[in-house]
Amino acid sequence: MQTEIEERIGAGGEGTELAVASPWALACLSLSTLLPSLNTSSANVGLPEMARFFEAPFQQVQWVVLGYLMAITTVVVGAGCLSDILGRRRVLLAGIGVFTGASLLCGAAPSLGVLIAARAAHGMGAAVMMAVSVALIGETVPEARVGSAMGLLGTMSALGTTLGPSLGGMLISGIGWRAIFLVNLPIGLVNLHLTHLYVRPFRPERNKVSAQFDKLGTVLLGLTLVAYALAMTLGRGRFDVGNIALLLAAGLGAALFVRAQARTASPLVDLRIFHNPALSASLATSAMVSTVMMAILVVGPFYLSRAIGLDAAVVGIAMSAGPLMAALAGVPSGRLVDRFGPARIAAAGLLVMPVGCLTLWIMPSTAGALGYIGGTVVVTVGYALFQAANNTAAMAEVGPDQRGVVSGVLNLSRNLGLVTGASVMAAVFALASGVSDPAAAPSEAIARGMRITFLVAASIIVGALVVAIANARMSPARQIIRA
């Protein structure tokens, strides 16, 4: 395998080449995965301080986080497609540059409006970094090590989520809220320099270079995703006329997007990729699993603080157990994928996750916080196994000239799952608790709501497992996936 790769590199055929794994190149891709996740969780910690500084209500300040997440969701597919057309290193360098520049603007923002706008630009740069990093794995490491590399990126994402609250808290207490953005500057500049030096250029095929970027498709998809995200996030899981109108607008936008993609010669998303049953199954299961993972973030703080009575500091420690375990399990999960194949490891992850959900259904009522932590650890270990395997399988289903857009669609399915979970699982929790506002519910109602929520979560994962098994049996490409 190594000799074959070296020969292909020596031949100079950059359109189809694979590069020998470089530790520095993997470091660049790891930083490009770490920074976006770090800047999601660290900004959450700074919201109270920003509200005091700008003398603004929480409903306005929360857009510092929502603007960032919505920008990632709406841009990630276009970023992947653009990298297929223009070249991945070039687009990644641009994304790191936008992310780093937006960090400076966030840290120097004179008003809340400027900060929210800068955070939207921040999210655009983050979307490019997330999408292109996954797509570049195929050109950075040999095929036999793709699973390990995917596991490493999963570790970086989980590590960013874990470190964000503690790092953000230290920076805010020592320097102020602006420091959580300004700390990105030296890291971003180092990443920009290393990427320029060590990430090999990937020259797209001529037909991709001559293709026109689908501006209409990009606008339609962006507006559709904004409408959907607003429908899912406004009202905290309670739908009214405004939410329904936004959801209908998202449906209309999706229909217009599909029609536009079918009619253009250079679509943003080639709809034929969804004819691949293995890839479609990967995207569907990714969205379902992400919906369940959001249940931990939605229900956890209420249960730990209201039902058990833990203070905020202990709640933060308990909530960090899951991401920490995901960070520790990421690289071993990738190695298991390389050894046993993505299909088996994805199925193993989908078997482990319902066990964790059922643990959260049973154990906390008898074991308290330790039962909750134990359940979340089991769920996140299963999630780490699934993520490494699912990402590897999805990228193996397409050629080098489509890895960017597929990486974008894969990230989009995950983000849509998180957005949907924030609404659906919150609605399940509120309904199961029997109160309109869980924040004011008695501890018994909170405990009952949590048990029912994770019972529903377990059923969703079982559904994802059924999809994966059905695909493994019916897909013509199943032998490729299992290889």
TORDREN-781452 format. One record per residue (C-alpha): x, y, z. Coordinates in steps of 0.5 Angstrom, whole numbers, padded with zeros to 4 digits, always signed. Each point is the difference from the previous one (the first is absolute). Layout:
// TORDREN-781452
XYZ/...
//
This chain:
// TORDREN-781452
+0000+0000+0000/+0005+0005+0002/+0004-0001-0006/-0006+0001-0005/-0001+0006+0004/+0007+0003-0001/+0000-0002-0008/-0007+0004-0001/+0003+0006+0004/+0006-0001-0005/-0004+0000-0006/-0002+0007+0001/-0007-0002-0001/-0003+0005+0006/-0007-0001-0003/-0001-0007+0003/+0006-0001+0005/+0001-0002+0007/+0005+0003+0004/+0004-0003+0005/-0002+0001+0007/+0004+0006+0003/-0001+0001+0008/+0000+0008-0001/-0005-0001-0006/-0005-0004+0005/+0002+0006+0006/-0003+0005-0005/-0006-0004-0001/-0001-0001+0007/+0001+0007+0002/-0005+0002-0005/-0005-0005+0003/+0002+0002+0007/-0001+0008-0001/-0008+0000-0002/-0002-0005+0006/+0004+0004+0005/-0003+0006-0002/-0007-0003+0000/+0000-0002+0008/+0005+0006+0002/-0005+0005-0003/-0005-0003+0004/+0003+0001+0007/+0001+0008-0002/-0007+0001-0001/-0002+0003+0007/+0007+0005+0000/-0002+0002-0007/-0007+0002+0002/+0002+0004+0006/+0005+0003-0005/-0004+0002-0005/-0006+0001+0005/-0005-0004-0005/-0005-0006+0002/+0002-0007-0001/-0005-0001-0006/+0005+0005-0004/+0007-0003+0003/-0002-0007-0002/+0001+0002-0007/+0007+0000+0001/+0000-0007+0000/-0006-0001-0004/+0003+0004-0006/+0006-0004+0000/-0004-0007+0000/-0004+0002-0005/+0005+0003-0005/+0004-0007+0001/-0007-0003-0002/-0001+0004-0006/+0007+0001-0003/+0003-0007+0001/-0003-0004-0006/+0002+0006-0005/+0007+0000+0004/+0001-0007-0002/-0002+0001-0007/+0004+0006-0001/+0006-0004+0002/-0001-0005-0005/+0000+0005-0006/+0005+0005+0003/+0005-0005+0004/-0001-0002+0007/+0007+0003+0003/-0002+0006-0004/-0007+0000+0003/+0003-0002+0007/+0005+0006+0000/-0006+0005-0001/-0004-0003+0005/+0005+0000+0005/+0002+0007-0002/-0008+0002+0001/+0000-0003+0007/+0006+0003+0002/-0002+0007-0002/-0007-0001+0003/+0003-0002+0006/+0004+0007+0001/-0007+0003-0002/-0004-0003+0005/+0005+0002+0005/+0000+0007-0002/-0007+0001-0001/-0003+0006+0003/-0007-0002+0000/-0004-0006+0001/-0003+0001-0008/+0007+0000-0002/+0002-0006+0004/-0006-0004-0003/+0002+0001-0007/+0007-0001+0002/-0002-0007+0003/-0004-0002-0007/+0007+0002-0004/+0003-0005+0006/-0005-0005-0002/+0002+0000-0007/+0007-0001+0001/-0001-0006+0005/-0005-0003-0006/+0006+0000-0005/+0005-0003+0005/-0005-0005+0002/-0002-0002-0007/+0007+0000-0003/+0003-0003+0006/-0004-0007-0001/+0001+0000-0008/+0007+0001+0001/+0001-0006+0004/+0000-0004-0007/+0006+0004-0003/+0004+0000+0007/+0000-0007+0002/+0001-0007-0003/-0007-0004-0001/+0002-0005+0006/+0000+0006+0005/-0006+0004-0002/-0004-0003+0006/+0005+0002+0005/+0001+0007-0003/-0008+0001+0000/+0001-0002+0007/+0005+0005+0002/-0005+0005-0003/-0005-0002+0004/+0004+0000+0006/+0002+0008-0001/-0007+0001-0001/-0002-0003+0007/+0006+0003+0003/-0002+0007-0002/-0007-0001+0002/+0003-0002+0007/+0006+0005+0001/-0005+0006-0003/-0004+0001+0007/+0007+0000+0005/+0004+0004-0005/-0005+0005-0001/-0001+0000+0007/+0007+0001+0002/+0001+0006-0006/-0006+0003+0002/+0001+0001+0008/+0008+0002-0002/-0001+0004-0006/-0007+0001-0002/-0005-0003-0005/+0004+0003-0006/+0006-0004+0002/-0005-0007-0002/+0001+0003-0008/+0007+0003+0000/+0003-0006+0003/-0002-0003-0007/+0005+0005-0004/+0007-0003+0002/-0003-0007-0001/-0003+0002-0007/+0006+0003-0002/+0004-0006+0001/-0005-0005-0003/+0000+0005-0006/+0007-0001-0001/+0001-0007+0001/-0006-0001-0005/+0004+0004-0005/+0006-0004+0001/-0002-0008+0001/-0007-0001-0003/+0001-0002-0007/-0004+0004-0005/-0006-0005-0003/-0001+0003-0007/-0007-0002-0003/-0002-0003-0006/-0001+0004-0006/-0007+0000+0000/+0000+0002+0007/+0004+0006-0001/-0004+0002-0006/-0007-0001+0004/-0003+0006+0002/-0002+0001+0008/-0007-0001+0001/-0002+0007+0003/-0008-0001-0001/+0001-0007+0003/+0004+0003+0006/-0005+0006+0001/-0006-0005+0000/+0003-0005+0005/+0003+0005+0005/-0007+0004+0000/-0003-0007+0001/+0004-0002+0006/-0001+0007+0003/-0007-0001+0000/+0000-0007+0003/+0005+0001+0005/-0004+0006+0002/-0006-0004+0000/+0003-0005+0005/+0004+0005+0005/-0005+0005+0001/-0005-0001+0005/+0004-0006+0004/-0004-0006-0003/-0007+0003+0000/-0003+0002-0007/-0004+0005-0001/-0002+0004-0007/+0006+0003-0001/+0004-0007+0001/-0005-0003-0005/+0001+0005-0005/+0007+0000+0000/+0000-0008-0001/-0004+0001-0006/+0004+0005-0003/+0006-0005+0001/-0004-0005-0003/-0001+0004-0006/+0007+0002+0000/+0002-0007+0000/-0005-0002-0006/+0003+0006-0004/+0007-0002+0002/-0001-0007-0003/-0003+0003-0006/+0006+0005-0002/+0005-0006+0002/-0003-0004-0006/+0000+0006-0005/+0007+0002+0001/+0006-0002-0004/+0004+0001+0006/-0004-0002+0007/+0002+0002+0007/-0002-0007+0002/+0000-0005-0006/-0007-0004+0002/+0003-0006-0003/+0004-0001+0006/-0006-0002+0004/-0001-0006-0005/+0005-0003+0004/-0003-0004+0005/+0006-0001+0005/+0001+0008+0000/-0007+0002+0001/+0000-0005+0006/+0006+0003+0003/-0003+0007-0001/-0007-0002+0003/+0003-0004+0006/+0005+0006+0001/-0006+0004+0001/-0004-0004+0005/+0006-0002+0004/+0002+0008+0001/-0008+0001+0002/+0001-0005+0006/+0007+0003+0002/-0004+0007+0000/-0004-0003+0006/+0006+0000+0005/+0001+0007-0001/-0007+0002+0000/-0002-0005+0006/+0006+0000+0004/+0001+0007+0003/-0008-0001+0002/+0001-0006+0004/+0007+0001+0003/-0002+0007+0003/-0008-0001+0001/-0001-0007+0002/+0007-0002+0003/+0001+0007+0003/+0008+0001-0003/+0003+0007+0000/+0002+0003-0007/+0007-0002+0001/-0001-0008+0001/-0005+0000-0005/+0005+0003-0005/+0005-0006+0002/-0006-0005-0001/-0002+0003-0007/+0008-0001-0002/+0000-0007+0002/-0003-0002-0007/+0004+0004-0005/+0007-0002+0004/-0002-0007-0001/-0001+0001-0007/+0006+0004-0001/+0004-0006+0003/-0004-0005-0004/+0001+0003-0007/+0007-0002-0002/-0001-0008+0003/-0007+0001-0004/+0003+0001-0006/+0005-0005+0000/-0005-0005+0001/-0003+0002-0006/+0006-0001-0004/+0001-0007+0003/-0007-0002+0000/-0004+0004-0006/-0005+0006+0001/-0006-0004+0000/+0002-0004+0006/+0002+0005+0004/-0006+0005-0002/-0005-0006+0002/+0004-0001+0007/-0001+0008+0001/-0007-0001-0001/-0001-0006+0004/+0004+0004+0006/-0004+0006+0000/-0007-0003+0002/+0004-0003+0006/+0002+0007+0002/-0007+0003-0001/-0003-0006+0004/+0005+0001+0005/-0002+0007+0000/-0008-0002+0001/+0002-0005+0006/+0006+0002+0004/-0001+0008+0002/-0006-0002+0004/+0004-0005+0004/+0008+0003-0001/-0001+0007-0001/+0005+0004-0003/+0005-0006-0001/-0006-0003-0003/-0001+0005-0005/+0008+0001-0001/+0000-0008-0002/-0005+0001-0005/+0002+0006-0003/+0007-0004-0001/-0003-0006-0003/-0004+0004-0005/+0006+0004-0002/+0005-0006-0001/-0005-0003-0005/-0001+0007-0003/+0008+0000-0001/+0000-0007-0003/-0006+0002-0005/+0003+0007-0002/+0007-0003-0002/-0003-0005-0004/-0006+0004-0003/+0005+0005-0002/+0005-0005-0003/-0006-0004-0004/-0003+0007-0003/+0006+0002-0003/+0002-0007-0002/-0006+0000-0005/+0002+0006-0004/+0006+0002-0005/+0005+0005+0002/-0004+0006-0004/-0006-0001+0004/+0003+0000+0007/-0001+0007+0002/-0007+0000-0001/-0001-0006+0003/+0003+0002+0006/-0004+0006+0000/-0006-0004+0000/+0002-0005+0005/+0001+0006+0005/-0006+0003-0002/-0004-0006+0002/+0004+0000+0007/-0002+0007+0001/-0007-0001-0003/-0001-0005+0005/+0003+0004+0006/-0005+0006-0002/-0006-0005+0000/+0002-0003+0006/+0000+0006+0004/-0007+0001-0002/-0003-0007+0000/+0004-0003+0006/-0002+0007+0004/-0007-0001-0002/+0000-0008+0002/+0003+0002+0007/-0005+0006+0001/-0006-0005-0002/+0003-0005+0004/+0001+0004+0006/-0008+0002+0000/+0002+0008+0001/+0001+0006-0005/+0006+0002+0003/+0005-0005+0002/+0005+0005+0003/-0006+0001+0006/-0002-0007+0000/+0001-0005+0006/+0005-0005+0001/-0005-0006-0001/-0002+0003-0007/+0007+0002-0002/+0002-0008+0002/-0006-0002-0004/+0001+0004-0006/+0007-0002+0000/-0001-0008+0000/-0006+0001-0006/+0005+0004-0004/+0006-0005+0000/-0005-0006-0001/-0002+0004-0007/+0007+0001-0001/+0001-0007+0000/-0005-0001-0005/+0003+0005-0004/+0007-0004+0000/-0004-0007-0001/-0003+0004-0006/+0007+0002-0003/+0003-0007+0001/-0006-0003-0004/+0002+0005-0006/+0007-0002+0001/-0002-0008+0000/-0005+0001-0006/+0006+0004-0004/+0005-0005+0001/-0005-0006-0002/-0002+0004-0006/+0005+0004-0003/+0004-0002-0006/+0006+0004+0003/+0000-0004+0007/+0006-0004-0002/+0004+0007-0001/-0003+0002+0007/+0002-0006+0003/+0007-0001-0003/
//
